[in-house]
Amino acid sequence: MAALSRDARKLLPRSLSRLLGERESFVLDETRRFPPDLSRALAQDLPSGRLRPETLDALVAHADGAFRLLKEGQVSEGLVRLGGLLRIPADLSDPVLSVGPEGWPPGLTREYYALFAANLGKMPVVLDDRAALKLTRKELPALWQSLVERSRAQVPVMREALFVNGRVVDHRRLDYRSPAWAVSSLAYSRAVTGAAATWLAVWREANGDTTRMPTAREVVPQPQPEAP
């Protein structure tokens, strides 16, 4: 969560990034206090790849809490509540949580998270969707639903890459060439973009400062030189 918060802040206006950074410890505490009823609703919905309308309404209400605090001038408390919204895209972007009723083979989730933890510093963090940073609060449910759908689509890839010949693959045998490594990297970038988009949608409509937005640097593959 700490890494996710710091990477997502790189996509924010400088003022909002600084304000959230100054409150990082409180923000992380807020993510741990995610409402139990929302956790239960997500646990029920994620395996299906579809968020029920009542779940989306509850997530919107949770985001509205931060919006109201900011609009009422309770800035410090509102910023902490805003930062805690990080938990929504984090959970929705995690393919481990999107497995269907068949579940995971014993030990697979442990190896997946170990693979992620061991390689996070090597994974390129990319802007998953540039347009997401311009969404309004009303458009957040569609963004959140898209995160779930893409996470659910990665479940078969994870299972095939980490469960071979009836055994779970040790994460130490995998590197950037593994589909599981790619799934982990893409899921993380998806969560980073989703977090920044969620924060920005609420902050913008609360009349927060949106000047000095960073510009994403586009990176494209370069052609390999021909062999002599």
N, C-alpha and C positions, 0 to 999 in steps of 0.2 A: 504494500500500500504506500509506503514512503517513497519508493522509486516511482511508482505510478503517479503519485501526486506531484513529484518534482518534474517529471517529464511532461505531464499535462500542463503545468504552469508555464512551460516554455512557449506554449501556443496562445497565451493570454496577453492582454494589454499589460504594459509594464507595471502600472499602478495596482491592478488586481493581483498580478503575480506576486508583487511585494507584500501586499496585505495578507494574502493566504500563506505565503512563506513565513511571515512573522508569527503566524498562528498554527504552524504545522503540527505541533504536538497536540494542540486542542482539536485540530481537524482529524487527526488520526484517532484520537479518543472518540470523536463523534462517529467515525465509521464503525467503531466497535460497538457503539450503542444503536446500531441499526434496529429499527422496530421489529420485534419478534413476529408480529403478524405479517409484515412484509416479507420477512425471511421465509415464513411458512408458505405464503402465496407463491413466491418465486420457486421454492422447492417443488411445489405442485405443478407449476406451469412449464418450467424450463425443459423437462424431459419431453414434452410434446412439441417444443419448438414454437409455441404460440402463447402469448400472454393474454389472459382473459380480460374482457373490458373492465371488470371490477378490480383486477390487479393493476391495470394501467391507471385507473382512477385513483387508487391508493398511492401509487408512485407519484402521480401528479400532485396529489394533496401533500405528500411529503416535501416535494420541491416548492410548493406554494408556501410552506411554512417559512422557508428561507427568504422567499420573495417578500412576504408580509413584514418580516423583521427589518429587512433592508428599507422598504418603503416607509416604515414607521420611524426610521431614524435610529433603530437599535443596531448600529453598524457592526460592532464587534461580535455580538451574539449572532447576527445575521450572517456574517462572513464564516463563522465556525459552522453554522448550520449549512451554509452553501458548500463549504469544503467537504462536509460529510456526505453530500450527494455523490461523491466519488464512488461510494459503495454500489450505487445502481449500475453504472456501466461496467464496473469491475466484475460483478457477479454475472451480468448478462453476457459478457464477452468471454467467460471461462467455459471452454468446451467440456471440461470435466463435469460441470454441473448440468450439462444439457444431454447427458446420456439418457436413453429411453429406459423402459421397464426391464430390459435385459441386464442393465447394470454393467459394471466393469469387472474383468477378471481380478481376483485378489492380488494386490500389489501393484496394479497398473497405475493407479492415481499417484501412489508414492513415487514411482519412477518418473512419471510425467512432471510432477512438481520438482523433483530433484534435478531433472534435466533443465527445467526452466531456471531454477536457482543457480545452477552451476554455470549457465551460459548467458544470463541476462545482460552482463556487461559487454558481451560480444554481439548482441542482437541489434540490428539497425532499427531505430525507432522512426517510423515513417508516418506522415499524415495520411490517415486512412481515407478521408473524404474531405476535400477542401470546402465543399459547399456546406458541410455540417456545422462549420464555425459561424455560419450566418443564420442559423435556424432561430425561430421564435419559440417561446414557451409552448405554444399550441402545437408545434411540430415535434416536440420532444417524444411523445408516445410512438410516433412512426420511426424515429431514430432508434429508440429502445427496442422496438419490435425487430428492426433490421439486425441489431446486434445479436439477438437470440437466434434468428434464422441462420445467420452465418456461423454462429457457434455450433448449432445443431448439425450443420452441413459438414463440420470438421470431425465429428464423432467417428465415422467409419474410417477416416484416414488415421486417426490416432490409434484405433483398435488394430488396424492392419500393421501399423509401424511398430507398435509396442507389444504386440502379442503374436509371436511367431512360433509355429510348430508346438502349440499348446503351452508355451512358456512366456512369461513376461520378460521383455528385454531389459537388461541392466542399462541404466541411462549413461553409464561411463563408456559404453560401446558406441554411443551415438555422437555425431557432430553435425555441422551445418548441412551436410548432405542428406540427413535423415528427414523424411516427411514430418516426423514428430517435432523435430527442431523447428521446421517451417511453421507448423501449426502453432507452436508456442510463441514464436516471434510475431506472427500475424495477429494472434489473439491479443497479445500485449499492445501492439500498435492500435488495434481496434479499441481497446479499453482506454488508451491515452487520448485518442481522438474523441471518443464518446464522453469522457470526463470533461475535456476542455469545452466541447459543444454544449454540454449540460450547464456548466458554470456560466458560459457566455450568454446563453439564452435567458437565464434568470437575471444575471447581472445587467445585461443591456436593458431589459424592460424595467428594472429597478432604477434606471437612469444613472447607472454607474459609468465611470470614465472608460471609454473604449478607444482612446487615442493611443498612439504609439504601439500599434499591433505589430508583432513580428511578421516577417515575410518568409514563407516556407521556401526552401531552396530545392528546386527540381533536379533530381538526379536521374539520368538515363544511362542504360548500358552503353559502353563504348565498344566499337568494333575491334576485334582482335587483329593485330598486324599479321600480315601473311608471313608464313614461314619462308625463310630464304631457300 
